Amino acid sequence: MGNVGMLQKWTIEMERFCAYQERSEYEVRVKLAKRGASEADINTVLSKLIEQNFLNQSRFALAYAQGKSSIKRWGPQKIKAGLMAHKVTPSLINEAINSISGEEQVAQLNQWFKKKEASLVNEPQGPKKEAKIIRFLLSKGFPLALVLEVVKA
């Protein structure tokens, strides 16, 4: 199969890949590289996908942030790290993080707090228990100031 045939094949594969769910340019780039596509071919396929609106970084960032926030109940810092791993631009990351309401974040933080506190019911009250809860909430991606506010309340 010639280069033109491979380009068409890769384009169709990536159209299906992107139609299934929102994808980042990075995901498509990695998938094509694994298939043996050259950098020039990858850029050609990416430009076709963007032109046909199969690929949109802004749409991906918003969908990623909303999904991770509502389904996995991640905090903004963990979402930001995930978007950075997908090589999304800082301006799009900030836009996506700002799309999540503060009340929603606090509600999720309170849910995680109650869950962790319930799992540590046999642990004696004190700084050790508090530290475990704080570490857990930080690992879920919530800012330290917000975590301390909830734990100390």
Buried (B, 14 or more C-beta within 10 A) or exposed (E): EEEEEBBBEBBEBBBEBBEEEBBBBBBBBBBBEEBEBEEEBBEBBBEBBBEEEBBBBEEBBBBBBBBBBEEEBBBBBBBBEBBEEBEBEEEBBEBBBEEBEEEEBBEBBEEBBEEBBEEBEEEEEEEEBBEBBBEBBBEBBBBEEBBBEBBEE
